[in-house]
Amino acid sequence: MSTQISRPDADLLGTAGPPASTPPGAVEAIATTESPSRSAGAAPPGDDAPDPAAEPAEATEATEATPARPPKKPRRRRRAPVWKWDAPSWGVSLMVHVAVLMALALMAVGGQIEQLAGPIDAGTSDTSLAEEDLTVIDANDSAEEAELAVGDPTSILEPGAPSATPTIRAAMAEVSETKTLAGTIDVVVPPVSTSITPATGTLTSDLSGGSLVSGETARPTNGYDEALDQLAREILAHLATSRVTVLWMFDESGSMKDDQRTIRDKFDRVINELRIQVPGDRRATGDLEHAIIGFGEKPHYEGVRPRADLEDIRRAIDGLRVDESGLEHTMRAVFEALANYSRVIEKDRKILMVLITDESGDDGDLVEQARLALVNRGVTAYVLGRQSMFGYDTVRLRYQDPVTGDTYWPPIKRGPETAGLETLQWDGLWKDRRDEQPSGFAPYELARLVKDTGGIFFILPNEEELRDRPSGEKAYPFETLREYSPDYDPRADYLSRVAQSDLRKTMNEIIQLTRKDFGFERHFPVNPPELGQKIAQELPKVEIQLRALREIETRLRAMEPARDKEVNRRWQANYDLMLAQVVAFQIKAYEYRACLAEMVSLANQGKLKPQNPPIPNQRRTDWVINHSAKKKAPAAETEKRYAEATQLLNEVIELHPDTPWADLAQLTLSRGLGCDWDEWNVHADFDKRAALVPKY
């Protein structure tokens, strides 16, 4: 930061000339003062300063005719005037250094300059979310101007043709946090760190106290009881030092219907705890207030002002609704809620925001605006949610059609846990992943809000009643995952670090190449002629994918030295798993091709017949191909590859035990590297009735 230090103008330090008239015999010397203040590189003072005036000769003696006068007292010689700006050069230097040190000290005080530093950190010149503007944004106004058009935030590289190598999208549409805010102050930003050790978060000034804070991004709990108990203790801790307003923000999507009922039942634990711990006089004066906010596509507010009466709060929770849009704009709800309540919440209050949601949200590209709004107001964010999926963003919930009895799996977004994709997005067979492997971490956007505001992400158990995971999700010990922690810095900084590493850049290029064009067709008609025609269309795609996988393996093998030099444990695990999967998925391609050939052979012999053939307007029947441990491909083609893939997957398990990488490697082995077909029966209107499935 360049700092200008003003100095007095030269005319303020001007010289004193001789007086207009001087009594005879009393002329004084008038000294000229030189300004001690100089700028670096200024010319030295000139030599033309006036010299002190010399004394004239004394007056002649009086004549005898002149009456004698008493002798005149000699007038005291006056010193040259010294102006208040005069000082020795060391004094001026001392003042300059003191001023510079004071300016630097003020820059470090978050409470004084956070209004400027916050927008700079957010990396956007859009000041619509600054503290001053929060008081004028209406919650019902459109926030389109606040959105960042970054597209898919999980896409790290521009996808290109499979035969081409895509380039890193260095100039991403999302603005980096290192960009300065126009019209405020000039800041010299240090270059992006080239360290390959992951940052665990950006410490940010907490405006309520001016201290550096860092939130907890993953605290496993046994359920809402434990989470709400811990949350009540957090509220009381803040109440010990300041007046508090809690903004309770409830996700109103369809997948949260059961959670809303649970929270209403369990919220009494918070109410009773606060009633016991908060003295009556503090409750009466409103030292602790609450506001209830629901959000889906848009936020809505149960009441205009925060309230202190706990019974009113319970009734407000009962008024929560179900948002049928299927959209969850979490980040927008965060900054719009703060804008709405900034008019009625006093500046001296500590604001706590509690997000209760089972998703990561559909507007993750607005995470920096949401974070900026929280940091500028000194808000601490807490989340009651569920752990992210490992390496991808989708969870599927079970829905059974009440008319046909068919089961559908509508998706919701829950992840990934990182700023960008770091694992393959298909499982060797499906066009998208269906493993739903938990990560042990919070979704990136929510973790970033918690990390930078000093809050906590409470990880709740998965919703067994909605998902096909009767055993529940594994809760990983945080101590085990500590060295595998994601990078919670802004996405633009994350992209920069990816671009600076040949290993990470290569892996991300591979992810993007395989993200959309890989995977096989799984559904085939039971009618033999139609079956043969569709298989004939599919077989050439298998050959193309096999060749691409061999090329990808060659690229990864060439990066083994870089993997050995990589000190980041997470990226080591990413490489190990990717290489093992690429080898295993080549076997899957061989087995899939052999499975199709066997189906054609049996159909030609008349031996491929469904037990429940299709019935018009009643039943639809398909052949569907699933993962299997059965081996159908010739051993000469796959035997060595089976051994190699098994060895690589087991090495992932041994090198990274009790982690999502090890569990996904074990799942790949357990479900089998082969394929087999099965019969699939649903109602004839299965596709039409899919439009009636609720949007979770």
Beta strands, then each sheet from edge to edge (+ up, - down):
strand 1: 204-206
strand 2: 211-213
strand 3: 216-220
strand 4: 244-251
strand 5: 288-295
strand 6: 299-307
strand 7: 350-356
strand 8: 380-385
strand 9: 394-396
strand 10: 399-400
strand 11: 407-408
strand 12: 411-413
strand 13: 456-459
strand 14: 523-525
strand 15: 619-628
strand 16: 674-683
sheet 1: 1+ 2-
sheet 2: 3+ 13+ 8+ 7+ 4+ 5+ 6-
sheet 3: 9+ 12-
sheet 4: 10+ 11-
sheet 5: 14+ 15- 16+
end
